[in-house]
Amino acid sequence: MTISKIANLEQQNQKQALYVGKNSSSGPNPKKLFSLKVIEYLLLAAFVSSGIFIISYPSDKTVVTTGVISLTVLFFLLLINRQLVQDVNKSVNQFEITRKAQLYTYLLNNNSWNTG
């Protein structure tokens, strides 16, 4: 094979990789991030509501006990949800970096073959 044939094959492979990278389902899903934010706000509302019930009915032991248990559970759910949001943000950033790296590699290789 000649150098020009090898260069053409490499360019076709890179174009296919870029096309697959753009259309792949492995990319981050914005709906997932939105749903996690909605869950976070709902958990915060429930957390505040539990605190209000505890403050409003301090003499009723069942309300206080239930409120403390719900505050504890909600706190841990908030921590887990916050970690999930951070993981999704990291995956979005990693996906963007990978996509840009593929694009820069393609442009660099395409440019070097045209000038040489």
C-alpha positions as YAML, in Angstrom:
chain: A
units: angstrom
residues:
- id: 1
  name: MET
  ca: [0.00, 0.00, 0.00]
- id: 2
  name: THR
  ca: [1.15, 3.48, -0.72]
- id: 3
  name: ILE
  ca: [1.30, 6.28, 1.81]
- id: 4
  name: SER
  ca: [-1.70, 8.03, 0.28]
- id: 5
  name: LYS
  ca: [-3.83, 4.87, 0.57]
- id: 6
  name: ILE
  ca: [-2.82, 4.46, 4.21]
- id: 7
  name: ALA
  ca: [-3.61, 8.11, 4.86]
- id: 8
  name: ASN
  ca: [-7.03, 7.75, 3.24]
- id: 9
  name: LEU
  ca: [-7.80, 4.65, 5.32]
- id: 10
  name: GLU
  ca: [-6.76, 6.42, 8.51]
- id: 11
  name: GLN
  ca: [-8.92, 9.43, 7.67]
- id: 12
  name: GLN
  ca: [-11.92, 7.23, 6.97]
- id: 13
  name: ASN
  ca: [-11.42, 5.38, 10.25]
- id: 14
  name: GLN
  ca: [-11.19, 8.66, 12.16]
- id: 15
  name: LYS
  ca: [-14.31, 10.03, 10.47]
- id: 16
  name: GLN
  ca: [-16.18, 6.88, 11.41]
- id: 17
  name: ALA
  ca: [-14.91, 7.11, 14.99]
- id: 18
  name: LEU
  ca: [-16.03, 10.74, 15.21]
- id: 19
  name: TYR
  ca: [-19.41, 9.86, 13.74]
- id: 20
  name: VAL
  ca: [-19.87, 7.00, 16.21]
- id: 21
  name: GLY
  ca: [-18.66, 9.24, 19.06]
- id: 22
  name: LYS
  ca: [-21.25, 11.87, 18.24]
- id: 23
  name: ASN
  ca: [-24.11, 9.44, 17.94]
- id: 24
  name: SER
  ca: [-23.22, 6.99, 20.68]
- id: 25
  name: SER
  ca: [-25.65, 6.35, 23.47]
- id: 26
  name: SER
  ca: [-22.80, 6.14, 25.98]
- id: 27
  name: GLY
  ca: [-22.76, 9.91, 26.28]
- id: 28
  name: PRO
  ca: [-24.19, 11.69, 29.28]
- id: 29
  name: ASN
  ca: [-27.94, 12.04, 29.48]
- id: 30
  name: PRO
  ca: [-29.20, 15.55, 30.38]
- id: 31
  name: LYS
  ca: [-32.54, 14.11, 31.52]
- id: 32
  name: LYS
  ca: [-30.71, 12.11, 34.18]
- id: 33
  name: LEU
  ca: [-29.10, 15.24, 35.60]
- id: 34
  name: PHE
  ca: [-32.43, 17.08, 35.56]
- id: 35
  name: SER
  ca: [-34.21, 14.25, 37.37]
- id: 36
  name: LEU
  ca: [-31.46, 14.12, 40.01]
- id: 37
  name: LYS
  ca: [-31.85, 17.86, 40.60]
- id: 38
  name: VAL
  ca: [-35.62, 17.47, 40.97]
- id: 39
  name: ILE
  ca: [-35.10, 14.64, 43.45]
- id: 40
  name: GLU
  ca: [-32.65, 16.82, 45.37]
- id: 41
  name: TYR
  ca: [-35.18, 19.63, 45.68]
- id: 42
  name: LEU
  ca: [-37.91, 17.24, 46.78]
- id: 43
  name: LEU
  ca: [-35.61, 15.73, 49.40]
- id: 44
  name: LEU
  ca: [-34.71, 19.20, 50.66]
- id: 45
  name: ALA
  ca: [-38.41, 20.11, 50.91]
- id: 46
  name: ALA
  ca: [-39.11, 16.93, 52.87]
- id: 47
  name: PHE
  ca: [-36.10, 17.63, 55.10]
- id: 48
  name: VAL
  ca: [-37.37, 21.12, 55.92]
- id: 49
  name: SER
  ca: [-40.90, 19.80, 56.46]
- id: 50
  name: SER
  ca: [-39.65, 17.22, 58.94]
- id: 51
  name: GLY
  ca: [-37.77, 19.92, 60.81]
- id: 52
  name: ILE
  ca: [-40.88, 22.10, 60.94]
- id: 53
  name: PHE
  ca: [-42.95, 19.20, 62.31]
- id: 54
  name: ILE
  ca: [-40.36, 18.52, 65.02]
- id: 55
  name: ILE
  ca: [-40.32, 22.19, 66.03]
- id: 56
  name: SER
  ca: [-44.11, 22.54, 65.84]
- id: 57
  name: TYR
  ca: [-44.95, 19.48, 67.95]
- id: 58
  name: PRO
  ca: [-42.13, 19.05, 70.47]
- id: 59
  name: SER
  ca: [-44.42, 17.52, 73.12]
- id: 60
  name: ASP
  ca: [-45.66, 14.66, 70.92]
- id: 61
  name: LYS
  ca: [-43.05, 11.90, 71.17]
- id: 62
  name: THR
  ca: [-44.23, 9.96, 68.10]
- id: 63
  name: VAL
  ca: [-43.96, 13.06, 65.89]
- id: 64
  name: VAL
  ca: [-40.49, 13.85, 67.24]
- id: 65
  name: THR
  ca: [-39.31, 10.25, 66.84]
- id: 66
  name: THR
  ca: [-40.72, 9.96, 63.33]
- id: 67
  name: GLY
  ca: [-39.26, 13.37, 62.45]
- id: 68
  name: VAL
  ca: [-35.79, 12.47, 63.68]
- id: 69
  name: ILE
  ca: [-35.85, 9.18, 61.80]
- id: 70
  name: SER
  ca: [-37.05, 10.91, 58.63]
- id: 71
  name: LEU
  ca: [-34.40, 13.63, 59.02]
- id: 72
  name: THR
  ca: [-31.70, 10.99, 59.32]
- id: 73
  name: VAL
  ca: [-32.92, 9.02, 56.30]
- id: 74
  name: LEU
  ca: [-33.41, 12.16, 54.22]
- id: 75
  name: PHE
  ca: [-29.94, 13.41, 55.12]
- id: 76
  name: PHE
  ca: [-28.32, 10.21, 53.84]
- id: 77
  name: LEU
  ca: [-30.49, 10.24, 50.71]
- id: 78
  name: LEU
  ca: [-29.39, 13.83, 50.08]
- id: 79
  name: LEU
  ca: [-25.74, 12.81, 50.43]
- id: 80
  name: ILE
  ca: [-26.20, 9.92, 48.01]
- id: 81
  name: ASN
  ca: [-28.07, 12.12, 45.53]
- id: 82
  name: ARG
  ca: [-25.39, 14.80, 45.76]
- id: 83
  name: GLN
  ca: [-22.73, 12.20, 44.97]
- id: 84
  name: LEU
  ca: [-24.73, 11.00, 41.98]
- id: 85
  name: VAL
  ca: [-25.01, 14.58, 40.67]
- id: 86
  name: GLN
  ca: [-21.25, 15.01, 41.00]
- id: 87
  name: ASP
  ca: [-20.64, 11.71, 39.18]
- id: 88
  name: VAL
  ca: [-22.93, 12.75, 36.33]
- id: 89
  name: ASN
  ca: [-21.16, 16.12, 36.06]
- id: 90
  name: LYS
  ca: [-17.80, 14.35, 35.96]
- id: 91
  name: SER
  ca: [-19.01, 12.02, 33.24]
- id: 92
  name: VAL
  ca: [-20.30, 14.99, 31.22]
- id: 93
  name: ASN
  ca: [-16.91, 16.69, 31.51]
- id: 94
  name: GLN
  ca: [-15.07, 13.49, 30.62]
- id: 95
  name: PHE
  ca: [-17.33, 12.94, 27.61]
- id: 96
  name: GLU
  ca: [-16.67, 16.49, 26.37]
- id: 97
  name: ILE
  ca: [-12.91, 16.11, 26.85]
- id: 98
  name: THR
  ca: [-12.91, 12.79, 24.97]
- id: 99
  name: ARG
  ca: [-14.96, 14.24, 22.14]
- id: 100
  name: LYS
  ca: [-12.66, 17.26, 21.83]
- id: 101
  name: ALA
  ca: [-9.58, 15.03, 21.94]
- id: 102
  name: GLN
  ca: [-10.94, 12.92, 19.09]
- id: 103
  name: LEU
  ca: [-11.73, 16.03, 17.10]
- id: 104
  name: TYR
  ca: [-8.29, 17.57, 17.70]
- id: 105
  name: THR
  ca: [-6.59, 14.29, 16.78]
- id: 106
  name: TYR
  ca: [-8.60, 14.09, 13.59]
- id: 107
  name: LEU
  ca: [-7.82, 17.70, 12.69]
- id: 108
  name: LEU
  ca: [-4.14, 17.28, 13.52]
- id: 109
  name: ASN
  ca: [-3.78, 14.13, 11.44]
- id: 110
  name: ASN
  ca: [-5.81, 15.60, 8.59]
- id: 111
  name: ASN
  ca: [-3.71, 18.77, 8.62]
- id: 112
  name: SER
  ca: [-0.37, 16.94, 8.77]
- id: 113
  name: TRP
  ca: [-1.22, 14.79, 5.71]
- id: 114
  name: ASN
  ca: [-2.34, 17.79, 3.71]
- id: 115
  name: THR
  ca: [0.81, 19.80, 4.39]
- id: 116
  name: GLY
  ca: [3.25, 16.92, 3.95]
...
